[in-house]
């Protein structure tokens, strides 16, 4: 028995067609992806074109110096989900001993010491080489055009720059020169350009112009990225100390060898069967399997417990998420993680039994035989000693949804499906304009993903050279009867999988259409240690959209949840595409919140 959506209203229709569908967090990226499909490209050509456009039009949410993860299936192997691994590791010089000697207690949330090796560009080029059909210059033409000729800037870009304007002018002058060329943040719809980044993309195309094959031309671009002007400029620039979110000045530790030594790759997906569907995620070097653990816990409840729009369902979901994410903190990392045990029916039953009628305010990782769970510092608040006098730092952490519901940015997301059945879900992020000082010759900065590592020893996610930080980037592919049928994902840091969980429950169990599921009221827990600087938590915390309803919210409070109301349309940044294999019917849907994400297709 399925539950019924409370109302048929949606902000826009679920798009339907048979040719191809695209959805992303910015309409220009979606339009670029769809233009590629219309001109004969496949889903992978389209996704890569869209991704480079996002570097240009959403610089407060992602950048070329950041990272990405994707999960996809090809038309030739529609039942075989593959993870595109674009998460770079810690540089060789990024040792916990070095950071502790620099006087740090946490890896900073901004500044070059937070930077993992940039990985997004190489990952996108790898996907294009192996599964795309287009030439690199054609794929990059969209991004080069917007960077060189200009695009109308989002209000949120200007607002983000305004929050860090003092930081830029006082400490990061190269960022001020790039993002405030008139001495002020850009105004909404003002045309902005990034000639330096257009030049970087030109150099990637030029690197392969004499190569004999399409694949060789792309490989030449990948080599240029790792060993050419980008690596040299970044390493040289970041040797000069600059302000970090710790309130102190440090030089970076990235080297030419770090750049040259990294190549993106493919991983097997981690999967879980839920109500007849296969949910495919990254491995536990990302947070993705925590969604699978949550589903394993919830799978033992009846449908009445799985409706996020009711007090019973919302409570049950929040409690299951706390348990799964506690295991994320205790066991996940670029390490040997016992996922078979963590996803086993027996273990899920043990965890399920901990859910009562009242909200938990404890940090409760499970017990894995032969493993000692890591318990992170459970800080309710944290101010770096250097900032104890009250001086703030506006560039910390991931630019995501604040507890109040205020949107400071959310990372990016792309979903594409084509008429042949190729399907991809990808979440690019990092390297946002407030990550570290802009590198003048490149038009972008490096990322800050290392802030997800701990300086405490003994954790699966302790900072270690050559190890990937446990990323929050977590796209989803859903399969049914051996065929890929849904690509879905969301920006939002620790909330990404929490919001995707609601989509999966509402579509698989509740019978919602994709757009109904995206538009429906959202919620998430903050009763978890945050993945981003300053890494605090709120015991029992739950953030909800007011549209969830007074009765539901009051019942959650009665059950002991520490509820923050975030407004009517504030949480969730999802997009999705779907495919019905038997008929070839395709759909697309995108998030209306913020009036930025759009879907397209026919």
Buried (B, 14 or more C-beta within 10 A) or exposed (E): EEBEBBEEEBBEEBBBBBEBBBBBBBBBBBBBBBBBBEEEBBBBBBBBBBBBBBBBBBBBBBBBBBBBBBBBBBBEEBEBBBBBBBBBBBBBBBBBEBBEEBEBBBBBBBBBBBBBBBBBBBBBBBBBBBBBBBBBBBBBBBBBBBBBEBBEBBBBBBBBBBBBBEBBEEBBBBBBEBBBEEEEBBEEEBEBBBEBBBBBBBBBBEBBEEBEEBEEBBBBBBBBBBBBBBBEBBBEBBEEEBBBBBBBBBBBBBBBEBBEBBBBEBBEBBBBBBBEBBBBBBBBBBBBBBBBBBBBBBBBBEBEBBBBBBBBBBBBBBBBBBBBBBBBBBBBBBBEBBBEBBBEEEBBEBBBEBBEEEBBBEBBBBEBEEBEBBBBBEBEEBBBEBBEEEEEBBBBBBBBBBEEBEBBBBBBBBBBBBBBBBBBBBBBBBBBBBBBBBBBBBBBBBBBBBBBBBBBEEBBBBBBBBBBBBBBBBBBBBBBEEBBBBBBBBBBBBBBBBBBBBBBBBBBBBEBBBBBBBBBBBBBBBBBBBBBBBBBBBBBBBBBBBBBBEEBBEBBBEBBBBBBBBBEBBBBBBBBBBBBBEEEEBBBBBBBBBEBBBBBBB
